[in-house]
């Protein structure tokens, strides 16, 4: 790992002026590069939004000039509460299939079930280890979330997590093809529901592969890219996996290097920083001064985190503090 603050090499006890100049230039260059990267984030977001809008406009125009809409769109008198419920089911069905892609990929590889939420409905493993249904009131999870954890004896965890990440977008893409392919075989009402489901599925595929983040979470494509890439982002992902492996094996988090956990708090995403402060709060249980600092940073980051996740981690922290 390159360290820009490292002292330049000295030859015969005297640092070369050229070495110092190169070091100062490299520091200012990377500083300007970082500022440029930060300034380009807004432009990148705008371009992604415009890209989605352009895709919608082109796709809408193609539908309008084809005979497809005439075949699948119900007559005005057919629009009623039952059709509205059917379209709502198609919408949440698309969200469910995406999350099931993640969930099934984890379960097939031996991961254990933790949580599945789509809209107002959720399933989770409670404190007694039992699976329970519950009514979701956290808008941060409304769009869907699936969570599984590797078994303690799992091997190649980064590879397996990568498969879990890719499974969601792939499930959405497969559902898109099935919906569009099945439309001609159904009556207009159900064909229209398939059209909605297919469009939502394709939008999910794009939303989880094109941008880097949606809300406080990295997209599936970005997480996979971070895991399989290099540099600071991969170091943060691997640090998180090291903490996960220690937890799964029942090892105290103190067996890890504090600097490894500190690395997680350096991430750009609020969710990762919050997790880093959470793990530091566990690590610092025997150091009151450090513990108060970690808890304060965790509390400061909490407003940016989905409420249900923050509450769950707070409960876990309280149990570990006893």
SEVEX-848467 format. One line per 2 residues: number of its first residue (from 1); for each residue x, y, z negated of N, C-alpha, C. Coordinates in Angstrom, 3 decimals. Layout:
BEGIN
NUM) X:Y:Z:X:Y:Z:X:Y:Z; ...
//
This chain:
BEGIN
1) 0.851:-1.195:0.000:0.000:0.000:0.000:0.882:1.239:0.000; 0.639:2.174:0.871:1.450:3.372:0.981:1.067:4.360:-0.102
3) 2.040:4.934:-0.710:1.796:5.937:-1.747:2.391:7.252:-1.289; 1.560:8.256:-1.019:2.058:9.526:-0.493:2.767:10.345:-1.558
5) 2.528:10.023:-2.812:3.171:10.775:-3.881:4.517:10.181:-4.285; 4.923:9.092:-3.624:6.203:8.468:-3.961:7.351:9.407:-3.612
7) 8.428:9.357:-4.396:9.588:10.206:-4.122:10.312:9.712:-2.883; 10.816:10.648:-2.038:11.540:10.221:-0.847:12.848:9.558:-1.213
9) 13.283:8.688:-0.309:14.557:8.010:-0.551:15.709:9.011:-0.528; 16.683:8.789:-1.395:17.819:9.695:-1.542:19.075:8.998:-1.047
11) 19.792:9.672:-0.195:21.046:9.136:0.315:22.195:9.908:-0.306; 23.110:9.145:-0.950:24.259:9.729:-1.640:23.804:10.742:-2.704
13) 22.639:10.519:-3.313:22.186:11.364:-4.423:21.536:12.655:-3.994; 21.504:12.975:-2.691:20.920:14.239:-2.236:19.813:13.943:-1.236
15) 18.559:14.355:-1.526:17.473:14.099:-0.583:17.657:14.927:0.676; 17.472:14.309:1.813:17.617:15.009:3.079:16.496:16.013:3.260
17) 16.779:17.251:3.750:15.730:18.238:4.008:14.701:17.714:5.007; 15.142:16.901:5.956:14.221:16.365:6.944:13.230:15.414:6.283
19) 13.742:14.609:5.316:12.859:13.684:4.596:11.808:14.456:3.822; 12.265:15.527:3.117:11.306:16.337:2.363:10.283:16.971:3.294
21) 10.731:17.486:4.425:9.823:18.124:5.381:8.809:17.125:5.910; 9.292:15.918:6.242:8.385:14.887:6.744:7.345:14.497:5.692
23) 7.796:14.412:4.417:6.877:14.056:3.348:5.807:15.127:3.169; 6.234:16.403:3.128:5.274:17.489:2.965:4.304:17.550:4.136
25) 4.821:17.312:5.358:3.963:17.323:6.532:2.944:16.202:6.460; 3.424:15.003:6.038:2.512:13.869:5.982:1.423:14.097:4.941
27) 1.782:14.738:3.814:0.784:15.013:2.788:-0.259:15.997:3.301; 0.203:17.086:3.953:-0.754:18.064:4.474:-1.570:17.481:5.613
29) -0.922:16.623:6.405:-1.632:15.992:7.527:-2.773:15.110:7.022; -2.476:14.260:6.017:-3.517:13.372:5.498:-4.589:14.144:4.744
31) -4.176:15.273:4.128:-5.167:16.100:3.446:-6.128:16.703:4.462; -5.573:17.211:5.581:-6.432:17.763:6.639:-7.301:16.678:7.244
33) -6.726:15.473:7.387:-7.490:14.356:7.954:-8.667:13.995:7.054; -8.426:14.001:5.737:-9.492:13.687:4.791:-10.596:14.744:4.847
35) -10.190:16.054:4.917:-11.177:17.125:5.001:-11.991:17.009:6.283; -11.304:16.659:7.387:-11.991:16.499:8.661:-12.984:15.356:8.608
37) -12.586:14.270:7.924:-13.471:13.107:7.781:-14.717:13.473:6.996; -14.541:14.258:5.899:-15.679:14.662:5.088:-16.615:15.572:5.877
39) -16.041:16.481:6.661:-16.871:17.392:7.447:-17.611:16.690:8.564; -17.057:15.549:9.019:-17.678:14.837:10.140:-18.810:13.919:9.693
41) -18.967:13.730:8.363:-20.011:12.821:7.892:-21.391:13.330:8.268; -21.614:14.644:8.101:-22.911:15.207:8.447:-23.206:15.061:9.925
43) -22.185:15.281:10.765:-22.361:15.134:12.201:-22.656:13.694:12.572; -21.964:12.757:11.920:-22.180:11.338:12.195:-23.610:10.929:11.852
45) -24.108:11.401:10.690:-25.487:11.107:10.287:-26.471:11.674:11.292; -26.214:12.913:11.731:-27.098:13.548:12.709:-27.125:12.774:14.018
47) -25.947:12.302:14.458:-25.883:11.539:15.703:-26.637:10.220:15.595; -26.556:9.574:14.424:-27.291:8.319:14.218:-28.791:8.569:14.278
49) -29.253:9.660:13.630:-30.683:9.996:13.647:-31.141:10.294:15.068; -30.326:11.071:15.798:-30.669:11.381:17.189:-30.665:10.123:18.052
51) -29.754:9.183:17.731:-29.713:7.931:18.475:-30.978:7.120:18.275; -31.427:7.050:17.020:-32.683:6.340:16.730:-33.851:7.017:17.443
53) -33.872:8.362:17.407:-34.955:9.097:18.055:-34.953:8.862:19.565; -33.756:8.871:20.160:-33.652:8.640:21.599:-34.107:7.229:21.965
55) -33.703:6.249:21.145:-34.144:4.877:21.398:-35.660:4.779:21.318; -36.249:5.405:20.292:-37.705:5.379:20.156:-38.402:6.031:21.331
57) -37.834:7.149:21.801:-38.442:7.848:22.934:-38.383:7.001:24.201; -37.228:6.381:24.452:-37.079:5.555:25.660:-37.977:4.329:25.588
59) -37.981:3.657:24.421:-38.808:2.465:24.274:-40.286:2.820:24.391; -40.677:3.941:23.786:-42.069:4.388:23.879:-42.469:4.696:25.303
61) -41.552:5.327:26.045:-41.847:5.641:27.442:-42.006:4.378:28.281; -41.147:3.384:28.024:-41.256:2.118:28.756:-42.587:1.420:28.469
63) -43.005:1.460:27.207:-44.290:0.862:26.860:-45.444:1.609:27.523; -45.338:2.931:27.530:-46.424:3.740:28.088:-46.599:3.503:29.586
65) -45.498:3.292:30.315:-45.576:3.114:31.771:-45.701:1.644:32.171; -45.795:0.753:31.185:-45.999:-0.655:31.510:-47.438:-1.036:31.179
67) -47.808:-2.226:31.558:-49.162:-2.706:31.278:-49.242:-3.421:29.930; -48.121:-3.453:29.194:-48.082:-4.195:27.943:-49.036:-3.616:26.912
69) -49.033:-2.277:26.789:-49.899:-1.660:25.792:-51.368:-1.931:26.082; -51.737:-1.952:27.378:-53.127:-2.234:27.732:-53.540:-3.631:27.299
71) -52.560:-4.545:27.249:-52.862:-5.926:26.893:-52.919:-6.155:25.382; -52.127:-5.400:24.617:-52.014:-5.702:23.189:-52.694:-4.701:22.274
73) -52.884:-3.461:22.717:-53.490:-2.466:21.835:-55.003:-2.684:21.778; -55.556:-2.874:20.584:-56.997:-3.091:20.454:-57.798:-1.855:20.879
75) -59.053:-2.074:21.209:-59.947:-0.967:21.534:-60.211:-0.145:20.276; -60.550:1.141:20.436:-60.777:2.003:19.260:-61.779:1.428:18.267
77) -62.829:0.785:18.774:-63.840:0.249:17.871:-63.337:-0.951:17.066; -62.200:-1.514:17.470:-61.646:-2.668:16.761:-60.757:-2.275:15.574
79) -60.418:-0.986:15.485:-59.589:-0.520:14.374:-60.442:-0.441:13.110; -60.118:-1.242:12.123:-60.849:-1.269:10.867:-59.907:-1.630:9.733
81) -60.466:-1.839:8.559:-59.655:-2.124:7.386:-58.892:-3.430:7.537; -59.487:-4.419:8.214:-58.835:-5.713:8.384:-57.619:-5.598:9.299
83) -57.746:-4.782:10.341:-56.599:-4.566:11.226:-55.494:-3.813:10.490; -55.888:-2.846:9.655:-54.900:-2.099:8.875:-54.137:-3.030:7.932
85) -54.855:-3.937:7.291:-54.202:-4.902:6.396:-53.285:-5.843:7.172; -53.720:-6.220:8.384:-52.898:-7.094:9.220:-51.597:-6.395:9.613
87) -51.693:-5.112:9.961:-50.496:-4.349:10.335:-49.579:-4.156:9.123; -50.194:-3.965:7.949:-49.393:-3.837:6.727:-48.656:-5.139:6.435
89) -49.349:-6.268:6.654:-48.710:-7.576:6.458:-47.571:-7.775:7.452; -47.760:-7.293:8.691:-46.706:-7.399:9.703:-45.486:-6.577:9.304
91) -45.741:-5.390:8.750:-44.647:-4.516:8.309:-43.830:-5.168:7.200; -44.513:-5.611:6.150:-43.798:-6.209:5.024:-43.283:-7.606:5.371
93) -43.930:-8.258:6.341:-43.413:-9.544:6.799:-42.035:-9.391:7.432; -41.848:-8.307:8.191:-40.548:-8.042:8.804:-39.489:-7.789:7.728
95) -39.861:-7.034:6.685:-38.933:-6.783:5.577:-38.593:-8.083:4.847; -39.623:-8.928:4.649:-39.425:-10.181:3.931:-38.475:-11.110:4.677
97) -38.653:-11.227:6.000:-37.796:-12.119:6.790:-36.338:-11.661:6.718; -36.118:-10.363:6.774:-34.743:-9.842:6.672:-34.108:-10.257:5.347
99) -34.842:-10.047:4.245:-34.298:-10.387:2.928:-34.173:-11.899:2.748; -35.106:-12.661:3.329:-34.997:-14.116:3.249:-33.754:-14.619:3.986
101) -33.365:-13.910:5.041:-32.126:-14.273:5.732:-30.943:-14.236:4.787; -30.836:-13.142:4.017:-29.773:-13.044:3.012:-29.915:-14.142:1.962
103) -31.136:-14.300:1.462:-31.378:-15.216:0.352:-31.070:-16.661:0.735; -31.593:-17.097:1.878:-31.398:-18.489:2.298:-29.923:-18.769:2.579
105) -29.230:-17.798:3.185:-27.798:-17.987:3.456:-27.031:-18.183:2.162; -27.437:-17.486:1.094:-26.789:-17.671:-0.193:-27.117:-19.017:-0.819
107) -28.403:-19.377:-0.809:-28.828:-20.631:-1.426:-28.224:-21.837:-0.720; -28.127:-21.790:0.614:-27.555:-22.902:1.379:-26.094:-23.127:1.007
109) -25.400:-22.049:0.635:-23.985:-22.153:0.272:-23.773:-22.423:-1.209; -24.852:-22.723:-1.926:-24.717:-23.066:-3.336:-24.848:-21.910:-4.296
111) -25.235:-20.721:-3.813:-25.426:-19.588:-4.701:-26.721:-19.787:-5.484; -26.830:-19.148:-6.622:-28.050:-19.236:-7.431:-28.916:-18.004:-7.207
113) -30.224:-18.215:-7.268:-31.193:-17.137:-7.036:-31.185:-16.151:-8.204; -31.251:-14.844:-7.873:-31.330:-13.810:-8.897:-32.547:-12.913:-8.719
115) -32.777:-12.446:-7.483:-33.863:-11.476:-7.280:-34.285:-11.426:-5.825; -35.588:-11.218:-5.612:-36.140:-10.962:-4.281:-37.269:-9.958:-4.453
117) -37.148:-8.811:-3.794:-38.159:-7.755:-3.895:-38.499:-7.266:-2.494; -39.793:-7.164:-2.211:-40.286:-6.546:-0.980:-41.531:-5.750:-1.345
119) -41.458:-4.445:-1.194:-42.597:-3.609:-1.547:-42.883:-3.668:-3.033; -44.166:-3.904:-3.367:-44.564:-3.957:-4.770:-44.336:-5.328:-5.408
121) -44.061:-6.342:-4.601:-43.945:-7.696:-5.123:-42.477:-8.081:-5.324; -42.217:-8.738:-6.432:-40.848:-9.144:-6.711:-40.779:-10.467:-7.451
123) -39.660:-11.149:-7.280:-39.331:-12.360:-8.033:-37.940:-12.152:-8.618; -37.759:-12.611:-9.838:-36.446:-12.449:-10.452:-36.223:-13.545:-11.490
125) -34.961:-13.754:-11.812:-34.607:-14.678:-12.884:-34.564:-13.879:-14.187; -35.369:-14.282:-15.158:-35.424:-13.526:-16.413:-34.282:-13.919:-17.351
127) -34.279:-13.341:-18.544:-33.185:-13.571:-19.487:-33.117:-15.012:-19.967; -34.238:-15.735:-19.880:-34.260:-17.146:-20.264:-33.867:-18.077:-19.116
129) -33.530:-17.490:-17.956:-33.123:-18.282:-16.806:-34.273:-18.787:-15.965; -35.506:-18.361:-16.263:-36.668:-18.809:-15.508:-37.015:-17.804:-14.412
131) -37.587:-18.316:-13.313:-38.016:-17.456:-12.214:-39.404:-16.919:-12.531; -39.577:-15.600:-12.422:-40.870:-14.992:-12.714:-41.259:-14.008:-11.608
133) -42.575:-13.896:-11.384:-43.114:-12.890:-10.481:-43.342:-11.607:-11.262; -43.162:-10.461:-10.603:-43.426:-9.199:-11.294:-43.833:-8.127:-10.292
135) -44.416:-7.075:-10.810:-44.893:-5.954:-9.995:-43.795:-4.896:-9.956; -43.253:-4.643:-8.778:-42.149:-3.705:-8.627:-42.655:-2.270:-8.590
137) -42.112:-1.427:-9.447:-42.468:-0.009:-9.454:-41.265:0.884:-9.156; -40.164:0.268:-8.769:-38.937:1.015:-8.466:-38.889:1.297:-6.971
139) -39.072:2.556:-6.603:-39.082:2.916:-5.179:-37.729:2.684:-4.520; -36.673:2.635:-5.324:-35.354:2.365:-4.770:-35.226:0.968:-4.195
141) -36.100:0.041:-4.639:-36.073:-1.338:-4.151:-37.249:-1.650:-3.227; -38.073:-0.648:-2.946:-39.318:-0.869:-2.215:-39.076:-1.437:-0.817
143) -37.995:-1.022:-0.185:-37.703:-1.485:1.170:-37.166:-2.899:1.246; -36.934:-3.519:0.100:-36.493:-4.910:0.076:-35.089:-5.087:-0.445
145) -34.897:-6.123:-1.259:-33.569:-6.485:-1.750:-33.587:-7.958:-2.118; -32.500:-8.645:-1.829:-32.334:-10.047:-2.212:-30.979:-10.180:-2.890
147) -30.931:-10.957:-3.956:-29.677:-11.104:-4.700:-29.463:-12.564:-5.074; -28.273:-13.071:-4.778:-27.843:-14.399:-5.210:-26.429:-14.278:-5.770
149) -26.058:-15.209:-6.632:-24.705:-15.190:-7.201:-24.017:-16.517:-6.933; -22.722:-16.484:-6.598:-21.991:-17.731:-6.323:-21.905:-18.624:-7.565
151) -21.771:-19.910:-7.336:-21.560:-20.852:-8.433:-20.154:-20.654:-8.996; -19.941:-20.982:-10.275:-18.623:-20.780:-10.892:-17.483:-21.479:-10.161
153) -17.761:-22.624:-9.527:-16.704:-23.371:-8.848:-16.662:-23.096:-7.346; -17.305:-21.998:-6.912:-17.337:-21.678:-5.482:-15.940:-21.360:-4.966
155) -15.667:-21.819:-3.762:-14.414:-21.507:-3.084:-14.692:-20.546:-1.931; -13.676:-19.802:-1.520:-13.785:-18.880:-0.390:-14.977:-17.939:-0.541
157) -15.078:-17.309:-1.704:-16.222:-16.440:-1.986:-16.332:-15.283:-0.997; -15.231:-14.586:-0.616:-15.384:-13.502:0.363:-15.996:-13.966:1.682
159) -15.593:-15.153:2.157:-16.140:-15.678:3.413:-17.638:-15.947:3.272; -18.015:-16.549:2.151:-19.420:-16.889:1.929:-20.272:-15.634:1.792
161) -19.767:-14.625:1.096:-20.501:-13.375:0.964:-20.655:-12.714:2.330; -19.623:-12.821:3.162:-19.716:-12.291:4.525:-20.850:-12.935:5.312
163) -21.015:-14.248:5.153:-22.115:-14.939:5.844:-23.469:-14.461:5.341; -23.563:-14.256:4.021:-24.815:-13.765:3.440:-25.160:-12.390:4.018
165) -24.156:-11.539:4.157:-24.373:-10.191:4.682:-24.862:-10.219:6.127; -24.285:-11.102:6.934:-24.660:-11.155:8.354:-26.029:-11.791:8.570
167) -26.462:-12.634:7.631:-27.694:-13.396:7.820:-28.930:-12.504:7.906; -28.946:-11.396:7.180:-30.105:-10.502:7.204:-30.352:-9.894:8.576
169) -29.372:-9.175:9.154:-29.567:-8.626:10.494:-29.861:-9.698:11.546; -29.202:-10.859:11.445:-29.462:-11.925:12.416:-30.898:-12.424:12.305
171) -31.417:-12.543:11.083:-32.804:-12.963:10.892:-33.762:-11.954:11.512; -33.463:-10.673:11.352:-34.314:-9.632:11.942:-34.280:-9.697:13.470
173) -33.099:-9.947:14.026:-32.979:-10.017:15.483:-33.739:-11.223:16.037; -33.644:-12.359:15.353:-34.375:-13.562:15.783:-35.881:-13.322:15.709
175) -36.339:-12.701:14.620:-37.770:-12.417:14.478:-38.249:-11.463:15.564; -37.418:-10.493:15.941:-37.777:-9.576:17.026:-38.070:-10.353:18.303
177) -37.179:-11.281:18.660:-37.380:-12.084:19.868:-38.623:-12.955:19.787; -38.871:-13.549:18.618:-40.049:-14.401:18.451:-41.339:-13.582:18.570
179) -41.341:-12.389:17.981:-42.540:-11.546:18.041:-42.841:-11.106:19.467; -41.835:-10.579:20.154:-42.062:-10.115:21.526:-42.403:-11.282:22.455
181) -41.774:-12.434:22.217:-42.054:-13.599:23.058:-43.430:-14.181:22.825; -43.967:-14.016:21.602:-45.270:-14.596:21.302:-46.449:-13.716:21.627
183) -46.205:-12.441:21.931:-47.296:-11.504:22.193:-48.230:-11.933:23.331; -47.718:-12.378:24.483:-48.618:-12.709:25.591:-49.563:-13.877:25.298
185) -49.288:-14.663:24.258:-50.066:-15.863:24.003:-51.184:-15.641:22.998; -51.309:-14.432:22.471:-52.294:-14.158:21.438:-53.319:-13.133:21.901
187) -54.429:-13.064:21.187:-55.433:-12.044:21.511:-54.888:-10.673:21.127; -55.486:-9.587:21.641:-54.913:-8.253:21.455:-54.652:-7.866:19.998
189) -55.514:-8.238:19.077:-55.335:-7.822:17.688:-54.067:-8.425:17.100; -53.906:-9.745:17.239:-52.717:-10.396:16.680:-51.466:-10.056:17.498
191) -51.638:-9.838:18.802:-50.500:-9.418:19.622:-50.005:-8.044:19.194; -50.941:-7.159:18.835:-50.565:-5.829:18.365:-49.802:-5.924:17.043
193) -50.233:-6.835:16.159:-49.529:-7.044:14.893:-48.117:-7.556:15.143; -47.971:-8.459:16.130:-46.636:-8.957:16.475:-45.766:-7.840:17.046
195) -46.388:-6.948:17.824:-45.642:-5.810:18.374:-45.087:-4.956:17.238; -45.931:-4.659:16.255:-45.491:-3.856:15.105:-44.383:-4.583:14.343
197) -44.590:-5.879:14.096:-43.591:-6.669:13.365:-42.268:-6.710:14.117; -42.348:-6.884:15.446:-41.137:-6.930:16.259:-40.393:-5.606:16.264
199) -41.143:-4.506:16.353:-40.512:-3.184:16.354:-39.852:-2.891:15.008; -40.543:-3.247:13.918:-39.963:-3.030:12.590:-38.717:-3.893:12.406
201) -38.771:-5.141:12.888:-37.615:-6.033:12.764:-36.416:-5.493:13.531; -36.678:-4.996:14.731:-35.568:-4.455:15.520:-35.030:-3.176:14.876
203) -35.928:-2.362:14.311:-35.476:-1.165:13.599:-34.619:-1.537:12.395; -34.996:-2.631:11.695:-34.190:-3.105:10.565:-32.815:-3.565:11.027
205) -32.795:-4.267:12.159:-31.507:-4.713:12.704:-30.603:-3.509:12.982; -31.159:-2.479:13.604:-30.368:-1.289:13.906:-29.961:-0.558:12.624
207) -30.902:-0.449:11.674:-30.639:0.294:10.438:-29.591:-0.378:9.565; -29.426:-1.694:9.707:-28.443:-2.415:8.881:-27.136:-2.690:9.618
209) -27.050:-2.221:10.868:-25.814:-2.431:11.621:-25.179:-1.135:12.122; -25.979:-0.125:12.423:-25.406:1.105:12.976:-24.838:2.058:11.917
211) -25.631:2.504:10.928:-25.061:3.430:9.931:-24.176:2.706:8.927; -23.461:3.486:8.127:-22.620:2.919:7.069:-23.394:2.705:5.778
213) -24.341:3.608:5.495:-25.092:3.524:4.256:-26.569:3.782:4.495; -27.410:3.146:3.668:-28.823:3.500:3.580:-29.110:3.710:2.099
215) -29.341:4.967:1.725:-29.508:5.289:0.307:-28.198:5.108:-0.435; -28.238:4.413:-1.563:-27.032:4.210:-2.377:-26.279:2.952:-1.973
217) -26.836:2.183:-1.041:-26.236:0.910:-0.663:-25.516:1.012:0.678; -24.402:0.287:0.799:-23.788:0.109:2.105:-24.664:-0.813:2.945
219) -24.665:-0.596:4.254:-25.423:-1.486:5.131:-24.710:-2.840:5.217; -25.429:-3.824:5.729:-24.864:-5.180:5.825:-23.615:-5.190:6.707
221) -23.677:-4.492:7.818:-22.520:-4.457:8.721:-21.323:-3.800:8.060; -21.567:-2.714:7.318:-20.467:-2.007:6.666:-19.831:-2.859:5.585
223) -20.656:-3.571:4.775:-20.101:-4.444:3.743:-19.245:-5.542:4.367; -19.733:-6.121:5.452:-18.965:-7.175:6.124:-17.652:-6.601:6.658
225) -17.718:-5.415:7.221:-16.522:-4.765:7.755:-15.526:-4.461:6.641; -16.018:-4.042:5.489:-15.148:-3.765:4.351:-14.481:-5.041:3.851
227) -15.239:-6.128:3.808:-14.702:-7.396:3.319:-13.627:-7.963:4.234; -13.819:-7.839:5.525:-12.917:-8.465:6.486:-11.867:-7.502:7.030
229) -11.922:-6.239:6.585:-10.988:-5.246:7.091:-9.721:-5.174:6.252; -9.189:-3.967:6.123:-7.965:-3.762:5.349:-8.020:-2.380:4.708
231) -7.031:-2.091:3.880:-6.947:-0.786:3.255:-7.741:-0.692:1.961; -8.051:0.554:1.574:-8.675:0.831:0.282:-10.032:0.157:0.141
233) -10.842:0.170:1.210:-12.185:-0.400:1.123:-12.140:-1.892:0.812; -11.235:-2.620:1.459:-11.130:-4.050:1.183:-10.595:-4.287:-0.237
235) -9.676:-3.447:-0.685:-9.160:-3.576:-2.041:-10.281:-3.430:-3.067; -11.215:-2.498:-2.814:-12.344:-2.300:-3.719:-13.263:-3.517:-3.693
237) -13.543:-4.028:-2.493:-14.392:-5.217:-2.374:-13.755:-6.411:-3.093; -12.458:-6.591:-2.911:-11.773:-7.715:-3.543:-11.713:-7.537:-5.064
239) -11.592:-6.288:-5.529:-11.613:-6.033:-6.972:-12.971:-6.424:-7.551; -14.039:-6.097:-6.817:-15.378:-6.461:-7.271:-15.542:-7.983:-7.303
241) -14.975:-8.663:-6.330:-15.058:-10.129:-6.294:-14.251:-10.746:-7.435; -13.097:-10.157:-7.768:-12.310:-10.661:-8.904:-13.101:-10.568:-10.204
243) -13.809:-9.438:-10.385:-14.641:-9.282:-11.580:-15.759:-10.322:-11.571; -16.376:-10.523:-10.407:-17.459:-11.489:-10.280:-16.970:-12.902:-10.610
245) -15.800:-13.258:-10.092:-15.266:-14.596:-10.345:-14.973:-14.805:-11.829; -14.458:-13.769:-12.497:-14.190:-13.881:-13.934:-15.496:-14.092:-14.704
247) -16.534:-13.344:-14.326:-17.837:-13.484:-14.990:-18.394:-14.886:-14.776; -18.305:-15.374:-13.535:-18.865:-16.689:-13.219:-18.144:-17.814:-13.954
249) -16.847:-17.665:-14.156:-16.063:-18.702:-14.832:-16.093:-18.560:-16.359; -16.835:-17.559:-16.842:-16.935:-17.369:-18.282:-15.692:-16.786:-18.908
251) -14.833:-16.175:-18.104:-13.604:-15.582:-18.634:-13.877:-14.150:-19.090; -13.249:-13.707:-20.168:-13.406:-12.312:-20.585:-12.896:-11.376:-19.491
253) -13.591:-10.287:-19.303:-13.169:-9.346:-18.262:-11.798:-8.752:-18.595; -11.414:-8.826:-19.868:-10.111:-8.302:-20.281:-8.953:-9.118:-19.719
255) -9.231:-10.287:-19.140:-8.156:-11.065:-18.511:-7.697:-10.404:-17.213; -8.494:-9.451:-16.702:-8.114:-8.721:-15.491:-7.326:-7.474:-15.868
257) -6.676:-6.910:-14.880:-5.950:-5.661:-15.069:-6.963:-4.511:-15.024; -6.870:-3.580:-15.969:-7.818:-2.452:-15.996:-7.755:-1.644:-14.702
259) -6.585:-1.565:-14.121:-6.429:-0.813:-12.883:-7.248:-1.439:-11.750; -7.408:-2.768:-11.791:-8.223:-3.451:-10.785:-9.673:-2.983:-10.873
261) -10.185:-2.895:-12.099:-11.564:-2.436:-12.294:-11.677:-0.949:-11.971; -10.675:-0.177:-12.357:-10.664:1.255:-12.076:-10.773:1.518:-10.581
263) -10.237:0.601:-9.788:-10.271:0.750:-8.332:-11.710:0.843:-7.814; -12.629:0.113:-8.446:-14.025:0.106:-7.994:-14.646:1.491:-8.157
265) -14.247:2.232:-9.191:-14.825:3.551:-9.452:-14.356:4.597:-8.442; -13.384:4.264:-7.608:-12.869:5.206:-6.613:-13.636:5.147:-5.300
267) -14.670:4.304:-5.242:-15.428:4.158:-4.005:-16.294:5.397:-3.756; -16.668:5.590:-2.496:-17.504:6.728:-2.136:-18.971:6.503:-2.482
269) -19.424:5.249:-2.511:-20.836:4.939:-2.747:-21.168:5.018:-4.232; -22.271:5.697:-4.604:-22.653:5.799:-6.024:-22.851:4.440:-6.686
271) -23.406:3.460:-5.940:-23.678:2.154:-6.523:-22.387:1.470:-6.953; -21.359:1.548:-6.134:-20.081:0.925:-6.464:-19.432:1.637:-7.652
273) -19.483:2.960:-7.663:-18.888:3.701:-8.782:-19.587:3.344:-10.095; -20.902:3.233:-10.034:-21.667:2.884:-11.237:-21.280:1.494:-11.737
275) -21.145:0.543:-10.809:-20.709:-0.798:-11.201:-19.317:-0.759:-11.822; -18.442:0.071:-11.257:-17.098:0.196:-11.811:-17.117:0.714:-13.236
277) -17.934:1.751:-13.499:-18.038:2.291:-14.856:-18.668:1.265:-15.805; -19.613:0.477:-15.281:-20.243:-0.577:-16.083:-19.197:-1.612:-16.514
279) -18.383:-2.052:-15.570:-17.354:-3.047:-15.896:-16.285:-2.456:-16.822; -15.953:-1.173:-16.623:-14.987:-0.534:-17.521:-15.538:-0.442:-18.945
281) -16.857:-0.217:-19.058:-17.473:-0.134:-20.385:-17.381:-1.467:-21.114; -17.426:-2.559:-20.365:-17.243:-3.883:-20.972:-15.773:-4.091:-21.331
283) -14.889:-3.701:-20.419:-13.446:-3.885:-20.614:-12.959:-3.104:-21.835; -13.532:-1.907:-22.065:-13.027:-1.000:-23.095:-13.703:-1.181:-24.456
285) -14.333:-2.329:-24.708:-15.047:-2.529:-25.968:-14.140:-2.371:-27.187; -12.874:-2.709:-27.055:-11.945:-2.634:-28.196:-11.157:-1.329:-28.235
287) -11.518:-0.393:-27.345:-10.840:0.905:-27.303:-11.911:2.001:-27.353; -12.298:2.461:-28.565:-13.419:3.402:-28.714:-13.301:4.649:-27.849
289) -12.096:5.187:-27.741:-11.922:6.415:-26.967:-12.192:6.176:-25.483; -11.604:5.113:-24.944:-11.832:4.769:-23.548:-13.287:4.372:-23.312
291) -13.891:3.690:-24.275:-15.273:3.244:-24.147:-16.216:4.437:-24.013; -16.027:5.442:-24.854:-16.886:6.627:-24.771:-16.744:7.327:-23.423
293) -15.518:7.353:-22.929:-15.278:7.968:-21.616:-15.987:7.189:-20.510; -15.893:5.860:-20.548:-16.534:5.018:-19.530:-18.052:5.133:-19.598
295) -18.604:5.144:-20.816:-20.050:5.263:-20.990:-20.564:6.611:-20.488; -19.782:7.666:-20.723:-20.177:9.000:-20.256:-20.198:9.057:-18.729
297) -19.194:8.460:-18.090:-19.147:8.432:-16.634:-20.284:7.581:-16.063; -20.596:6.496:-16.756:-21.702:5.636:-16.334:-23.031:6.387:-16.415
299) -23.230:7.121:-17.496:-24.460:7.893:-17.674:-24.577:8.999:-16.630; -23.447:9.621:-16.286:-23.461:10.695:-15.292:-23.825:10.183:-13.903
301) -23.444:8.933:-13.609:-23.726:8.356:-12.289:-25.123:7.737:-12.198; -25.779:7.563:-13.335:-27.042:6.816:-13.381:-28.179:7.425:-12.558
303) -28.320:8.769:-12.486:-29.432:9.334:-11.698:-29.423:8.943:-10.220; -28.281:8.554:-9.695:-28.188:8.191:-8.275:-28.480:6.709:-8.020
305) -28.765:5.938:-9.074:-28.928:4.495:-8.976:-30.397:4.121:-9.133; -30.895:3.125:-8.372:-32.265:2.649:-8.599:-32.498:2.328:-10.067
307) -33.626:2.794:-10.588:-33.898:2.717:-12.022:-33.868:1.286:-12.549; -34.446:0.346:-11.801:-34.515:-1.035:-12.291:-33.114:-1.647:-12.420
309) -32.221:-1.316:-11.492:-30.853:-1.834:-11.563:-30.119:-1.227:-12.758; -30.291:0.083:-12.967:-29.641:0.746:-14.099:-30.127:0.165:-15.428
311) -31.445:-0.067:-15.546:-31.991:-0.628:-16.778:-31.459:-2.029:-17.031; -31.375:-2.816:-15.959:-30.894:-4.187:-16.112:-29.437:-4.211:-16.574
313) -28.608:-3.361:-15.973:-27.207:-3.323:-16.362:-27.034:-2.768:-17.782; -27.891:-1.813:-18.158:-27.846:-1.288:-19.527:-28.152:-2.392:-20.542
315) -29.159:-3.230:-20.227:-29.498:-4.344:-21.118:-28.340:-5.330:-21.223; -27.715:-5.635:-20.070:-26.570:-6.547:-20.077:-25.432:-5.972:-20.905
317) -25.207:-4.672:-20.766:-24.133:-4.018:-21.523:-24.411:-4.058:-23.018; -25.685:-3.865:-23.390:-26.050:-3.911:-24.800:-25.817:-5.292:-25.391
319) -26.124:-6.336:-24.609:-25.903:-7.710:-25.084:-24.423:-8.009:-25.257; -23.603:-7.529:-24.326:-22.171:-7.789:-24.395:-21.497:-6.989:-25.489
321) -22.162:-5.920:-25.938:-21.559:-5.050:-26.968:-21.811:-5.588:-28.367; -22.716:-6.571:-28.496:-23.050:-7.100:-29.825:-21.907:-7.980:-30.357
//
